[in-house]
Amino acid sequence: MLENIFRELSFEVVRVSQSPTVSYIVEDLVHLADRAQLTMLLDKFSVDWELVCTHQFASHVSQALVRHCGNFLCKR
């Protein structure tokens, strides 16, 4: 089920991360992401870093993504 959620999220993650309500859900989902899912989300956000880092709600998702990356730095 989580795979399906991330697959659907990949189409609209930047847009839905700008929503005051949905951004909290996306932020929680980031903490459940595996390496491949995290990479996909980062790729989607990399299209417009300025927007996702400065937007009132998307910036919290961006921060969660960066923090979650630390969980994979030492793991192979």
C-alpha positions in Angstrom: 0.0 0.0 0.0 2.8 2.4 0.8 4.4 1.8 -2.6 1.1 2.8 -4.2 0.9 6.0 -2.1 4.5 7.0 -3.2 3.8 6.2 -6.8 0.8 8.5 -6.8 2.6 11.1 -4.8 5.3 11.2 -7.4 3.0 12.9 -9.9 1.9 15.8 -7.7 4.3 16.0 -4.7 5.3 19.6 -5.2 1.8 20.8 -5.7 0.3 18.9 -2.7 3.2 19.9 -0.5 2.0 23.5 -0.8 -1.3 22.7 0.8 -1.7 23.6 4.5 -3.4 20.3 5.3 -1.7 17.9 2.9 1.8 19.1 3.6 1.6 17.6 7.1 0.6 14.2 5.6 3.5 14.3 3.1 5.9 15.3 5.9 4.8 12.2 7.9 5.1 10.0 4.8 8.7 11.2 4.2 9.6 9.5 7.5 8.3 6.2 6.1 10.2 6.5 2.8 12.9 4.0 1.8 15.9 5.1 -0.1 14.3 4.8 -3.6 11.2 6.7 -2.5 13.2 9.4 -0.9 15.3 9.8 -4.0 12.2 10.1 -6.1 10.8 12.8 -3.8 14.1 14.7 -3.9 14.2 14.5 -7.7 10.7 16.0 -7.9 11.6 18.8 -5.5 14.8 19.5 -7.4 12.8 20.9 -10.3 12.3 24.1 -8.3 14.3 24.3 -5.1 13.5 28.0 -4.6 9.8 27.4 -4.5 9.9 24.3 -2.2 12.4 25.9 0.2 10.6 29.2 0.5 7.0 28.2 0.4 5.2 28.4 3.8 4.2 24.7 3.8 6.4 23.0 1.2 9.4 24.2 3.1 8.5 21.9 6.0 8.4 18.9 3.6 11.8 20.0 2.1 13.2 20.0 5.6 11.8 16.6 6.4 13.4 15.3 3.2 16.8 16.6 4.1 16.6 15.3 7.6 15.5 11.9 6.5 18.5 11.7 4.1 20.7 11.4 7.1 19.2 8.0 7.9 20.8 6.7 4.7 24.2 8.3 4.7 26.0 5.6 6.6 23.9 2.7 5.4 24.7 0.7 2.3 
